[in-house]
Amino acid sequence: MLLDKVRELAAVDSGAEFVVLTPRRPITIAMVLGGETRTATQVALWRAQRTARRMQAAGVRAVSWRLGTFDPLQAIEEEVPYGEFKGVIISTLRPGLSSWLHLDLPSRVKARWSELEVIHVVTPSPFYLAQNDDKAQASRSQPGQDMGERGRGRVPRGKIR
């Protein structure tokens, strides 16, 4: 959903440049139980770099990526004064799952920086994406084919699904 939105914005403004800001969100117990072994900074770094690479692969200019504090409003607060931003895209999980929507982050950002366009996109949860990846992998597998760690239901160490 985020890539669709940045492609749309880049199509309207061919000179559009994007900065990826990723807060260092705490590691949850669900992540640990799922096999996560990285620190919050390592996960944020991975997310920021992956997002920037995906944007660049989609033909969108991601000029930099940055890590922010765990509080997304504070992370934006620390970034806005140092750039000439026209807007902020906030990518969250769906209502009910998103802690950022529970905090009403899009409205709070708009109230704080009324001059910025605030765009909110909802992105499927990693759990939902992992389920779809598993279904796609299973449909591509031939009977008797070794599916490795995924086929036995274990998550390789250091990877988020």
C-alpha positions in Angstrom: 0.0 0.0 0.0 2.8 2.4 0.8 4.6 1.7 -2.5 1.3 2.3 -4.4 1.0 5.7 -2.7 4.5 6.8 -3.3 4.3 5.7 -6.9 1.1 7.7 -7.3 2.7 10.8 -5.7 5.8 10.4 -7.9 3.7 10.2 -11.0 2.0 13.5 -10.1 5.3 15.2 -9.2 8.3 13.8 -11.2 10.7 15.7 -8.9 9.3 14.1 -5.7 11.9 12.8 -3.3 11.2 10.7 -0.2 12.9 10.2 3.1 12.1 6.9 4.9 11.8 7.5 8.7 11.5 4.3 10.8 10.9 4.6 14.5 12.7 2.0 16.7 9.7 0.2 18.0 10.1 -2.1 21.0 10.4 -5.8 20.3 7.1 -7.5 21.4 6.7 -10.8 23.1 5.0 -12.1 19.9 8.1 -11.2 17.9 10.3 -13.0 20.4 8.0 -16.1 20.4 8.2 -16.0 16.6 11.9 -16.3 16.7 13.1 -12.6 16.6 16.6 -12.2 18.0 17.4 -8.8 16.7 17.3 -5.6 18.8 14.8 -2.8 18.1 17.4 -0.8 16.3 18.4 -3.8 14.1 14.8 -4.4 13.2 14.2 -0.7 12.4 17.4 -0.6 10.3 16.2 -3.6 8.4 12.8 -2.1 7.8 14.1 1.3 6.7 16.7 -0.2 4.3 14.1 -2.6 2.9 11.5 0.1 2.3 14.1 2.4 0.7 15.3 -0.4 -1.6 11.7 -1.3 -2.6 10.9 2.4 -3.3 14.0 2.7 -5.5 13.2 -0.5 -7.3 9.8 0.9 -8.0 11.4 3.9 -9.6 10.7 6.3 -6.7 13.5 8.5 -5.4 14.1 7.5 -1.8 16.9 10.0 -1.1 17.7 8.7 2.4 16.4 6.6 5.3 16.6 7.4 8.9 16.0 5.8 12.3 13.9 7.7 14.8 13.1 7.3 18.5 10.5 4.6 19.4 7.7 7.3 19.7 6.6 8.0 16.1 5.3 11.5 16.9 8.7 12.4 18.5 10.5 10.8 15.6 8.7 13.0 13.2 9.2 16.0 15.5 12.9 15.4 15.4 13.0 15.1 11.6 10.7 17.9 10.3 12.9 20.9 11.2 15.8 19.5 9.2 14.1 19.1 5.8 11.8 20.9 3.4 8.9 18.5 3.6 5.6 18.9 1.8 4.0 16.0 3.5 4.2 13.0 5.7 3.0 9.5 4.8 2.1 7.4 7.8 1.9 3.7 7.1 0.1 1.7 9.8 -1.5 -1.6 10.4 -5.3 -1.8 10.2 -7.5 -0.3 12.9 -7.6 -2.6 15.9 -4.0 -3.8 15.3 -2.3 -0.4 15.0 -0.9 1.2 18.1 -0.3 4.3 16.0 -4.0 4.6 15.2 -4.8 4.0 18.8 -2.7 7.1 19.5 -4.5 8.9 16.6 -1.1 9.6 15.1 -2.3 11.0 11.7 -4.5 13.6 13.4 -1.8 14.5 15.9 0.7 15.0 13.1 -1.7 17.2 11.1 -2.5 19.3 14.3 1.2 19.8 14.9 2.2 20.6 11.3 -0.9 22.0 9.6 1.3 23.1 6.6 2.1 19.5 5.8 -0.1 17.1 3.9 -0.7 14.1 6.0 -1.4 10.9 4.1 -2.4 7.7 5.9 -2.0 4.3 4.3 -3.0 0.9 5.8 -0.5 -1.9 5.2 -1.3 -5.6 6.0 0.3 -7.0 9.1 3.5 -9.1 8.8 1.4 -12.0 10.1 -1.0 -11.7 7.2 1.8 -11.4 4.7 3.5 -14.5 6.2 0.3 -16.5 5.9 0.0 -15.5 2.2 3.7 -16.3 1.6 3.3 -19.7 3.2 0.2 -20.4 1.0 2.0 -19.3 -2.1 5.1 -21.4 -1.2 2.9 -24.4 -0.6 1.1 -24.0 -3.9 4.5 -23.8 -5.8 5.9 -26.9 -4.0 5.9 -30.3 -5.7 5.1 -33.4 -3.7 8.2 -34.7 -2.0 10.1 -31.4 -2.5 12.1 -30.3 0.5 10.6 -27.1 1.9 13.5 -26.6 4.4 12.8 -24.7 7.6 9.6 -23.1 6.4 8.0 -26.5 5.7 8.6 -27.7 9.2 6.9 -24.6 10.7 10.1 -23.0 12.1 11.2 -19.5 11.4 15.0 -19.2 10.7 16.8 -17.1 13.4 17.1 -13.4 12.7 14.3 -13.2 10.1 10.9 -11.6 10.4 8.0 -13.1 8.5 
